[in-house]
Amino acid sequence: MAVDRVPVLKRCRSLGLDPIYLGIDKKSNRESKRANKKMSEYGTQLREKQKAKFIYGVLEKPFRNYYEKASRMSGQTGENLMVMLECRLDNVLFRMGLGRTRKEARQIVDHKHVLVNGKCVNIPSYQVKAGDVVEIKEKYKSAQRYKDILEVTGGRMVPAWIEMDQEALKGTVKELPTRDEIDVPVNEMLIVELYSK
């Protein structure tokens, strides 16, 4: 598996992104070296794509596949793309507060701690559908790890499209999110323009 070893805050700085969207509370005091440089149209489109890939932890090839799938669906391509990224299992766990960051949520899925509708799923990119019940396996529910995670994420807002029971470490996806409910600072129209060249 490809691993991105660039320091997170450095990457956030270069993309002009607030680390809070990744679940990280730290702030970088440094200024980006390219802060005052004018960017070309292509540069701004590329940056938006890199932002979306970085936030959701998706590599180039799967991201392009998401785009192609989104363009075949009915409705707006950009919105479809964001909804598909938001419905990844690792992201849903992060939104439920069962992972401090999306990377941690991804690791939890990889380690087979997660059940979707009672079945073990260890694929972070699994697409969650409306009505799916996502929970931590019974034998891991009492683990100290989840108590620590909930201490950190307890104050985080669970989005309206997910119903969460923190005591049982269980959540239900009530419906698929709309673009307005996705609070990610990405302009998906620029991504569509980039790919449709």
NORFEN-V102555 format. One record per pair of residues at least 12 apart in sequence whose C-alpha atoms are under 10 Angstrom apart, sorted by the first residue. I is the first residue (numbers start at 1). GAP is how many residues later the second one is. D is the distance in whole Angstrom. If there is no record, write none. Layout:
I & GAP & D
I & GAP & D
This chain:
2 & 57 & 8
3 & 54 & 10
3 & 56 & 10
4 & 50 & 9
4 & 53 & 9
4 & 55 & 9
8 & 14 & 9
8 & 16 & 9
8 & 20 & 10
8 & 46 & 9
9 & 15 & 9
9 & 17 & 8
9 & 18 & 7
9 & 19 & 6
9 & 20 & 10
9 & 21 & 10
10 & 18 & 8
10 & 20 & 9
10 & 21 & 10
10 & 22 & 9
11 & 21 & 10
11 & 39 & 10
11 & 40 & 9
11 & 43 & 9
12 & 15 & 10
12 & 16 & 9
12 & 20 & 10
12 & 39 & 8
12 & 42 & 9
12 & 43 & 9
13 & 14 & 10
13 & 15 & 7
13 & 16 & 10
13 & 17 & 8
13 & 18 & 7
13 & 19 & 6
13 & 20 & 9
13 & 21 & 10
13 & 22 & 9
14 & 17 & 9
14 & 18 & 6
14 & 19 & 8
14 & 20 & 8
14 & 21 & 9
14 & 33 & 9
14 & 37 & 10
15 & 17 & 9
15 & 29 & 10
15 & 32 & 6
15 & 33 & 8
15 & 35 & 8
15 & 36 & 6
15 & 39 & 9
16 & 15 & 10
16 & 16 & 8
16 & 19 & 9
16 & 31 & 9
16 & 35 & 9
17 & 34 & 8
17 & 37 & 10
17 & 38 & 9
17 & 167 & 10
17 & 168 & 8
17 & 169 & 10
18 & 167 & 9
19 & 36 & 9
20 & 81 & 10
21 & 34 & 7
21 & 35 & 10
21 & 80 & 9
21 & 81 & 10
21 & 162 & 8
21 & 163 & 7
21 & 164 & 8
22 & 32 & 9
22 & 33 & 6
22 & 34 & 8
22 & 35 & 10
22 & 72 & 9
22 & 78 & 9
22 & 79 & 6
22 & 80 & 7
22 & 81 & 9
22 & 162 & 10
23 & 32 & 10
23 & 71 & 9
23 & 72 & 10
23 & 74 & 10
23 & 76 & 9
23 & 77 & 6
23 & 78 & 5
23 & 79 & 8
23 & 80 & 10
23 & 129 & 10
23 & 130 & 9
23 & 133 & 9
24 & 76 & 8
24 & 77 & 7
41 & 149 & 9
41 & 153 & 9
42 & 148 & 9
42 & 151 & 9
42 & 152 & 7
43 & 151 & 10
44 & 143 & 10
44 & 146 & 8
44 & 147 & 9
44 & 150 & 9
45 & 142 & 9
45 & 143 & 9
45 & 144 & 9
45 & 145 & 5
45 & 146 & 6
45 & 147 & 9
45 & 148 & 7
45 & 149 & 6
45 & 150 & 9
46 & 144 & 8
46 & 145 & 7
46 & 147 & 10
46 & 148 & 7
46 & 149 & 10
47 & 139 & 9
47 & 140 & 10
47 & 143 & 9
47 & 144 & 9
48 & 137 & 9
48 & 138 & 6
48 & 139 & 6
48 & 140 & 7
48 & 141 & 9
48 & 142 & 7
48 & 143 & 6
48 & 146 & 9
49 & 14 & 9
49 & 137 & 8
49 & 138 & 9
49 & 139 & 8
49 & 140 & 10
49 & 141 & 8
49 & 142 & 5
49 & 143 & 9
49 & 145 & 8
49 & 146 & 9
50 & 136 & 10
50 & 141 & 9
51 & 133 & 9
51 & 134 & 8
51 & 135 & 7
51 & 136 & 9
52 & 30 & 9
52 & 33 & 9
52 & 132 & 8
52 & 133 & 9
52 & 134 & 6
52 & 135 & 9
52 & 136 & 8
52 & 139 & 9
53 & 32 & 9
55 & 30 & 10
55 & 36 & 10
55 & 46 & 10
55 & 47 & 8
55 & 48 & 10
55 & 129 & 8
55 & 130 & 10
55 & 131 & 9
56 & 29 & 7
56 & 30 & 8
56 & 32 & 9
56 & 34 & 9
56 & 35 & 7
56 & 46 & 7
56 & 47 & 9
56 & 128 & 10
57 & 28 & 10
57 & 33 & 10
57 & 34 & 9
57 & 45 & 8
57 & 46 & 7
57 & 49 & 9
58 & 27 & 9
58 & 67 & 9
62 & 63 & 9
63 & 18 & 9
63 & 22 & 9
64 & 17 & 10
64 & 131 & 8
65 & 16 & 10
66 & 14 & 9
66 & 15 & 6
66 & 16 & 9
66 & 18 & 7
66 & 19 & 8
67 & 13 & 8
67 & 14 & 6
67 & 15 & 9
67 & 17 & 9
67 & 18 & 10
67 & 124 & 9
67 & 125 & 8
67 & 128 & 8
68 & 13 & 9
68 & 127 & 9
69 & 12 & 8
69 & 15 & 9
70 & 12 & 9
70 & 13 & 9
70 & 14 & 8
71 & 121 & 9
71 & 125 & 10
76 & 113 & 9
76 & 116 & 10
77 & 111 & 9
77 & 112 & 8
77 & 114 & 10
77 & 115 & 7
78 & 101 & 9
78 & 109 & 9
78 & 110 & 5
78 & 111 & 6
78 & 112 & 9
78 & 113 & 7
78 & 114 & 6
78 & 115 & 10
79 & 99 & 8
79 & 100 & 6
79 & 101 & 10
79 & 103 & 10
79 & 108 & 10
79 & 109 & 7
79 & 110 & 9
79 & 113 & 10
80 & 98 & 9
80 & 99 & 9
80 & 108 & 10
81 & 98 & 10
81 & 107 & 8
81 & 110 & 10
81 & 111 & 9
82 & 95 & 9
82 & 96 & 9
82 & 97 & 7
82 & 100 & 8
82 & 102 & 9
82 & 104 & 9
82 & 105 & 10
82 & 106 & 7
83 & 93 & 7
83 & 94 & 6
83 & 95 & 7
83 & 96 & 7
83 & 98 & 10
83 & 99 & 8
84 & 41 & 10
84 & 43 & 7
84 & 44 & 9
84 & 45 & 10
84 & 92 & 9
84 & 93 & 9
85 & 40 & 8
85 & 42 & 9
86 & 41 & 9
86 & 42 & 9
86 & 90 & 9
86 & 91 & 8
86 & 92 & 10
86 & 93 & 10
86 & 96 & 8
86 & 98 & 10
87 & 38 & 9
87 & 39 & 8
87 & 40 & 6
87 & 41 & 5
87 & 42 & 7
87 & 43 & 9
87 & 86 & 9
87 & 89 & 7
87 & 90 & 8
88 & 18 & 10
88 & 35 & 9
88 & 36 & 7
88 & 37 & 5
88 & 38 & 6
88 & 39 & 5
88 & 40 & 6
88 & 41 & 9
89 & 13 & 10
89 & 16 & 9
89 & 17 & 8
89 & 20 & 8
89 & 25 & 9
89 & 27 & 9
89 & 32 & 9
89 & 33 & 9
89 & 34 & 8
89 & 35 & 5
89 & 36 & 6
89 & 37 & 5
89 & 38 & 6
89 & 39 & 6
89 & 40 & 10
89 & 45 & 9
90 & 12 & 6
90 & 13 & 8
90 & 14 & 8
90 & 15 & 5
90 & 16 & 5
90 & 17 & 8
90 & 18 & 8
90 & 19 & 7
90 & 20 & 9
90 & 24 & 10
90 & 32 & 10
90 & 33 & 8
90 & 34 & 5
90 & 35 & 7
90 & 36 & 8
90 & 37 & 9
90 & 38 & 10
91 & 12 & 9
91 & 14 & 7
91 & 15 & 8
91 & 33 & 8
91 & 34 & 9
91 & 35 & 10
91 & 36 & 10
91 & 37 & 10
92 & 13 & 9
92 & 32 & 10
92 & 35 & 10
92 & 36 & 8
92 & 42 & 9
92 & 66 & 10
92 & 67 & 10
92 & 70 & 8
92 & 79 & 9
92 & 80 & 10
92 & 81 & 9
93 & 12 & 6
93 & 13 & 8
93 & 15 & 9
93 & 16 & 9
93 & 21 & 9
93 & 31 & 10
93 & 41 & 8
93 & 42 & 9
93 & 43 & 10
93 & 77 & 10
93 & 78 & 9
94 & 12 & 9
94 & 59 & 9
94 & 64 & 9
95 & 58 & 10
95 & 61 & 9
95 & 62 & 8
95 & 63 & 6
95 & 64 & 7
95 & 67 & 8
95 & 69 & 10
96 & 38 & 9
96 & 39 & 10
96 & 54 & 10
96 & 57 & 9
96 & 58 & 10
96 & 60 & 9
96 & 61 & 9
96 & 62 & 6
96 & 63 & 8
96 & 66 & 7
96 & 67 & 8
96 & 68 & 6
96 & 69 & 9
96 & 70 & 9
96 & 73 & 9
96 & 74 & 8
96 & 75 & 7
96 & 76 & 9
96 & 77 & 10
97 & 49 & 10
97 & 52 & 8
97 & 53 & 7
97 & 54 & 10
97 & 55 & 9
97 & 56 & 5
97 & 57 & 7
97 & 58 & 9
97 & 59 & 7
97 & 60 & 8
97 & 61 & 7
97 & 67 & 9
97 & 69 & 9
97 & 72 & 9
97 & 74 & 10
98 & 37 & 9
98 & 38 & 9
98 & 47 & 10
98 & 48 & 7
98 & 49 & 10
98 & 50 & 10
98 & 51 & 6
98 & 52 & 7
98 & 54 & 10
98 & 55 & 8
98 & 56 & 9
98 & 68 & 9
98 & 71 & 8
98 & 72 & 9
98 & 73 & 10
99 & 46 & 10
99 & 47 & 8
99 & 49 & 10
99 & 50 & 6
99 & 51 & 8
99 & 53 & 9
99 & 54 & 8
100 & 46 & 10
100 & 48 & 9
100 & 49 & 6
100 & 50 & 8
100 & 51 & 10
100 & 52 & 7
100 & 53 & 6
100 & 56 & 10
101 & 48 & 10
101 & 52 & 10
102 & 22 & 10
103 & 21 & 10
104 & 45 & 10
105 & 19 & 8
106 & 16 & 9
106 & 17 & 8
106 & 18 & 6
106 & 19 & 9
107 & 15 & 9
107 & 16 & 10
107 & 17 & 8
108 & 14 & 8
108 & 16 & 9
108 & 28 & 9
109 & 12 & 7
109 & 13 & 5
109 & 14 & 7
109 & 15 & 6
109 & 16 & 10
109 & 17 & 10
109 & 27 & 9
110 & 12 & 5
110 & 13 & 6
110 & 14 & 7
111 & 12 & 10
112 & 24 & 9
112 & 25 & 8
113 & 22 & 9
113 & 23 & 6
113 & 24 & 5
113 & 25 & 9
113 & 26 & 9
113 & 27 & 7
113 & 28 & 9
114 & 20 & 7
114 & 21 & 6
114 & 22 & 5
114 & 23 & 6
114 & 24 & 9
114 & 26 & 9
114 & 56 & 10
115 & 18 & 8
115 & 19 & 6
115 & 20 & 5
115 & 21 & 6
115 & 22 & 6
115 & 23 & 9
115 & 55 & 9
116 & 12 & 8
116 & 16 & 7
116 & 17 & 6
116 & 18 & 5
116 & 19 & 7
116 & 20 & 9
116 & 21 & 10
116 & 54 & 10
116 & 55 & 10
116 & 56 & 10
117 & 14 & 9
117 & 15 & 6
117 & 16 & 5
117 & 17 & 6
117 & 18 & 8
117 & 55 & 9
118 & 14 & 10
118 & 15 & 8
118 & 16 & 8
118 & 17 & 8
118 & 18 & 10
118 & 19 & 9
119 & 14 & 10
119 & 15 & 9
119 & 16 & 10
119 & 18 & 10
120 & 14 & 10
120 & 15 & 10
120 & 16 & 9
120 & 17 & 8
121 & 13 & 10
128 & 45 & 8
128 & 47 & 10
128 & 48 & 9
129 & 43 & 10
129 & 44 & 7
129 & 45 & 9
129 & 46 & 8
129 & 47 & 7
130 & 31 & 9
130 & 32 & 9
130 & 42 & 8
130 & 43 & 5
130 & 44 & 6
130 & 45 & 4
130 & 46 & 6
130 & 47 & 9
131 & 31 & 10
131 & 40 & 10
131 & 41 & 6
131 & 42 & 5
131 & 43 & 5
131 & 44 & 7
131 & 45 & 9
132 & 30 & 10
132 & 39 & 9
132 & 40 & 6
132 & 41 & 6
132 & 42 & 8
132 & 43 & 9
133 & 29 & 10
133 & 30 & 9
133 & 31 & 10
133 & 37 & 7
133 & 38 & 6
133 & 39 & 4
133 & 40 & 6
133 & 41 & 9
134 & 30 & 9
134 & 35 & 9
134 & 36 & 6
134 & 37 & 5
134 & 38 & 6
134 & 39 & 8
135 & 29 & 10
135 & 30 & 9
135 & 33 & 8
135 & 34 & 6
135 & 35 & 4
135 & 36 & 6
135 & 37 & 9
136 & 32 & 8
136 & 33 & 6
136 & 34 & 7
136 & 35 & 9
137 & 32 & 9
137 & 33 & 10
138 & 30 & 9
138 & 31 & 9
140 & 29 & 10
141 & 26 & 9
141 & 27 & 8
141 & 28 & 7
141 & 29 & 10
142 & 26 & 10
142 & 27 & 10
146 & 23 & 8
147 & 22 & 10
150 & 16 & 8
150 & 17 & 10
150 & 19 & 9
154 & 12 & 9
159 & 18 & 9
159 & 22 & 7
159 & 23 & 8
159 & 24 & 9
160 & 13 & 9
160 & 14 & 8
160 & 15 & 9
160 & 17 & 8
160 & 21 & 8
161 & 12 & 6
161 & 13 & 5
161 & 14 & 6
161 & 15 & 7
161 & 16 & 6
161 & 17 & 9
161 & 20 & 8
162 & 12 & 6
162 & 13 & 7
162 & 14 & 9
162 & 15 & 9
163 & 12 & 10
